[in-house]
């Protein structure tokens, strides 16, 4: 946990070029991935996937803030 993002237990910046083409931030809690924010360069979209049914709004907002801090906005060819 960081002071800047106290609701986020752990996160990983990861790229995917097999099923999708892009990069994102995986958010973990209790050792399990609970959500992902992903920049898909093929679709030219940024997407959020929730892997847990109910998440605190603060967790989602902080995850998006981490994504914006860590991942460049420009799509790659």
C-alpha positions as CSV (number, residue, x, y, z in Angstrom):
1,X,0.0,0.0,0.0
2,X,1.1,3.5,-0.7
3,X,0.2,6.8,0.9
4,X,-1.0,8.0,-2.5
5,X,-3.2,5.0,-3.1
6,X,-4.1,3.6,0.4
7,X,-7.0,1.4,-0.8
8,X,-4.8,-0.5,-3.3
9,X,-3.0,-3.5,-1.7
10,X,-0.9,-4.3,-4.7
11,X,-0.7,-3.7,-8.5
12,X,1.2,-4.8,-11.5
13,X,1.8,-3.1,-14.8
14,X,1.5,-5.8,-17.5
15,X,1.3,-6.0,-21.2
16,X,-0.6,-8.5,-23.3
17,X,0.2,-9.2,-26.9
18,X,-1.3,-12.7,-27.3
19,X,-5.1,-12.4,-27.0
20,X,-5.1,-8.6,-27.0
21,X,-2.6,-5.9,-27.9
22,X,-1.9,-3.4,-25.2
23,X,-0.9,-2.7,-21.7
24,X,-2.7,-2.3,-18.4
25,X,-2.7,-2.3,-14.6
26,X,-3.8,-5.4,-12.7
27,X,-5.1,-4.7,-9.2
28,X,-4.7,-7.3,-6.5
29,X,-6.2,-7.8,-3.0
30,X,-5.6,-10.9,-0.8
31,X,-3.4,-12.4,-3.5
32,X,-6.2,-12.4,-6.1
33,X,-6.7,-10.0,-9.1
34,X,-9.8,-8.0,-8.4
35,X,-9.8,-5.7,-11.4
36,X,-7.8,-4.6,-14.4
37,X,-7.6,-1.3,-16.3
38,X,-6.3,-1.9,-19.8
39,X,-5.4,0.2,-22.9
40,X,-6.2,-1.9,-25.9
41,X,-4.2,-0.6,-28.8
42,X,-6.1,-2.7,-31.4
43,X,-9.5,-1.4,-30.4
44,X,-8.1,2.0,-29.5
45,X,-10.1,1.9,-26.2
46,X,-9.3,1.9,-22.5
47,X,-11.4,-0.7,-20.6
48,X,-12.0,-1.7,-17.0
49,X,-12.7,-5.4,-16.1
50,X,-13.9,-6.3,-12.6
51,X,-13.1,-9.8,-11.3
52,X,-14.9,-9.3,-8.0
53,X,-18.6,-8.5,-7.9
54,X,-18.6,-5.6,-5.4
55,X,-15.7,-3.2,-5.1
56,X,-15.5,0.0,-3.1
57,X,-15.7,3.1,-5.3
58,X,-12.5,4.3,-3.7
59,X,-10.7,1.2,-4.9
60,X,-12.0,1.7,-8.5
61,X,-11.1,5.4,-8.5
62,X,-7.6,4.7,-7.2
63,X,-7.0,2.0,-9.7
64,X,-8.0,4.4,-12.5
65,X,-5.6,7.0,-11.1
66,X,-2.8,4.4,-11.0
67,X,-3.6,3.5,-14.6
68,X,-3.4,7.2,-15.7
69,X,-0.2,7.7,-13.8
70,X,1.6,4.5,-15.1
71,X,0.2,4.0,-18.7
72,X,0.8,6.5,-21.5
73,X,-2.5,7.7,-23.1
74,X,-1.3,7.4,-26.7
75,X,-2.2,4.2,-28.5
76,X,0.6,2.2,-30.2
77,X,0.5,0.9,-33.8
